[in-house]
Amino acid sequence: MKAFAHLYALLDATTSSNAKLAAMQDYFARAPQADAAWAVYFLAGGKPRQLVPSKVLRDFIQQAAGVPAWLFEESYHAVGDLAETLALLMPEGDGTDSLGLADWMQLRLLPLRGAPPEDIHAKLAIYFAELDQAERFVCAKLLTGSFRVGVSKLLVTRALARVAQVDAKIVAQRMMGYTDTRARPDGAAFAQLVAAYSEADRQRGDGQPYPFFLAHPWSLPLAEMAGRLGPPDQWQIEWKWDGIRAQVVRRGGRVFIWSRGEELVTEQFPEISRMAQALGEGVVLDGEIVVWENNAVQPFARLQQRLGRKTVGPKVLADQPVVFLAYDLLEHAGQDCRALPQHERRARLAQVCGSVVDPVLRLSPLLTGASWAELAAQREQSRTLGVEGMMLKSVSAAYGVGRTKNDGVWWKWKVDPLSIDAVLIYAQRGHGRRASLYTDYTFALWDGPPEMKDRRLVPVAKAYSGLTDEEIRQVDAIVRRTTVEKFGPVRSVKPTLVFELGFEGIARSSRHKSGVALRFPRMLRWRQDKPIDQADSVDGLAVWLPA
Amino acid sequence: MLSAVLPDLIVARPEGLYCPPGDFYIDPWRPVTRAVITHAHSDHARMGHDHYLATHDSEGVLRARLGDIRLQKLAYGEPLVINGVTVSLHPAGHVLGSAQVRIEHRGCVWVASGDYKLDQDGTCLPFEPVRCHTFITESTFGLPIYRWPTTAALSDDINTWWRANAQAGQASVLFCYAFGKAQRILHNVDPTIGPIVVHGAVANLNDVYRDCGVALPPASRVSELSDPNDPALRRALVLAPPSAQGTTWMKRFGAYTDAFASGWMLVRGARRRRGVDRGFVMSDHADWPGLQQAIKATGAERVFVTHGSVAVMVRWLQEQGLQAESFTTSFGDQEDEA
């Protein structure tokens, strides 16, 4: 754990990408390959399924630190991170640990899963007694599955590419699937990541997807579109679907479905898997999984019922029927065709999809318009259609890697979010960088129009994002000054602050007091100009509700 | 149970903590006739009182900050009778001149500790436990997560950081509160690593410390440098108050590395919020074990908690079998000082 904790400390102490690259490169070059294999896994965002239930870990910390439950809770809320709370509360260890990261994972931490709580407590007591504070923190981060340090997967890929002295794109391909929840990286897996370029890199005869090509937000006004983008016929235009971005890989007679989070979701979508068997050998499609009913896309909330469960039963399959809206072709007859221009890939995609007769496979339709103004008018239907706006893909663009703009560009031209003015009524302290600051807020709307007597505020949404650090500091101070009551980590405050909240959609909900649930709410701005009686009322939301 | 039958020797009033039989206040936040001042930090020593009482060692900073005040000075441990109440001041180990106020009246003893810490740092007299019936404590770091490194370990960390930066040709800018922490750092740092430069706010207070006999290594103001572009600046340790962060004053040091010294730096979230490269855990307040040790050493059965994690400390002390209550005060408003 020592070398990895040291690497963590180096990465955590700098904001410079070059310093981070150097630290990782140095570690990868020196560490035993088995340790490096796990280091890559965690640095690139891999998370094994929870090793120790959080309740068991909390109990362990309380016992080991000799603090009562309430004092543990107070400490946890001040720190805002369970692993760090453990590191700070536990008695100082002797720093004698000499086990490598791989041994820590395989011999110690992974076997904890499913063990009885008393065994876990006894083992953890022995393990942590060997660690100093910094090591305790990193070790506990691995345990809680919340390991995060300021490096992106891309940066890890670049560090590996330097060690391997091969192109970072090649390493990115090798990395796909590496951070799968069930992966158990070993020395051989790491050796493959940093191996010299080989035939295997050329023919990816396995189930690996390609790095997703990501779009950039288009936010300039309509008047500038023709000037910046040229005429619409230079663009392949589609709806921007609100579903799960996915690649369907059909190779070696098998099908793999990868979500954009590079998670294998094949088992969650058996009907797509079945459909893909009919695609020819060596085909990779890019597209969107959505719930589809009555010839229309359904709210994202319904799709979520397909995720987060181990097995998808017949009831869920029937209640939430999905389709795959295909919009790109990345591999055709075993050949990587990402370098072909967009229009060419689209033509081949239509051909591939045309040969499959299955209602689960649909081509994402192309939209046309004589001018950007005409397209903008079409875009106005987005909400009614249940889409987020339009995608603009340069007809000559290759399919790039990540957010690159080198090989052409994809723009997402989203409709403006819906917005309401709501009143802050509860605040809770945040986590991580925002620990001990009140940053997580619950917002309310009035339950009637201004002329109604005794109208009250009812909670409608929670939001955490959208304020600057300076605004957070100010709101935090006001929360502390205007607290009415404290319930554990939550404070109710005297309603004084109004915020404009943006959100992407709205659905009826029996779980919410207000009867509605907002999709992706966030703070757009602090309406310091508005008194609370000018905030919106719940009935105003009704106009956006689906019939 | 003497304390239980007599009226309280200290009560909370809108002006501040008040001693009714002695008719004086301790660190009042509104103007009063007679103020006993525990130490010269701005949330404890305020303007506008008719008469101040403080330690000899506090005089320099008090006069520098509050100007021409009517100040009566006491040596540590020297008794003074005010309206029949015996008052004496005892080292609190917080900053130069800091004191706990011991009040004795009809055999009953109360101690108001102001701010205090237990670690010795060589720049002020160490905390002296004073036996009392009732103890008034702070609780700035009143959570068990707060445990400080030793002065030696901290100095090692700072020296190592400074040395590495100096070797890389980068100035080491360390933001710290100008009164107390800056002098602790100077007193304990290894001055052979490179030159030391201080912000004007720090330099003024260095003079006061030196006048009181505290040994500090040479440290120049920027204005005293013969060549403001001296390449030696790239190896310098620069001490500046947190308010200097992001100001044009910093520009002269080129591409520097920065750090912040505070007890709050123990928590990673606070470190990241501060936006510096490095956080050193250093406080002039007691950590959790220090608070417990100090309270125990007084032998007090009754404890008032004034600021910081008040509710936590009150509940904890009650569970330890003490009679614990809280006073609402205006101390500790400035997070930077801790």
Boltz contact constraints between the chains, C-beta under 6 A:
constraints:
  - contact:
      token1: [A, 67]
      token2: [B, 144]
      max_distance: 6.0
  - contact:
      token1: [A, 74]
      token2: [B, 312]
      max_distance: 6.0
  - contact:
      token1: [A, 75]
      token2: [B, 143]
      max_distance: 6.0
  - contact:
      token1: [A, 75]
      token2: [B, 145]
      max_distance: 6.0
  - contact:
      token1: [A, 78]
      token2: [B, 143]
      max_distance: 6.0
  - contact:
      token1: [A, 79]
      token2: [B, 145]
      max_distance: 6.0
  - contact:
      token1: [A, 79]
      token2: [B, 267]
      max_distance: 6.0
  - contact:
      token1: [A, 80]
      token2: [B, 269]
      max_distance: 6.0
  - contact:
      token1: [A, 84]
      token2: [B, 268]
      max_distance: 6.0
  - contact:
      token1: [A, 88]
      token2: [B, 145]
      max_distance: 6.0
  - contact:
      token1: [A, 89]
      token2: [B, 144]
      max_distance: 6.0
  - contact:
      token1: [A, 89]
      token2: [B, 145]
      max_distance: 6.0
  - contact:
      token1: [A, 432]
      token2: [B, 269]
      max_distance: 6.0
  - contact:
      token1: [A, 433]
      token2: [B, 269]
      max_distance: 6.0
  - contact:
      token1: [A, 433]
      token2: [B, 272]
      max_distance: 6.0
  - contact:
      token1: [A, 433]
      token2: [B, 273]
      max_distance: 6.0
  - contact:
      token1: [A, 435]
      token2: [B, 269]
      max_distance: 6.0
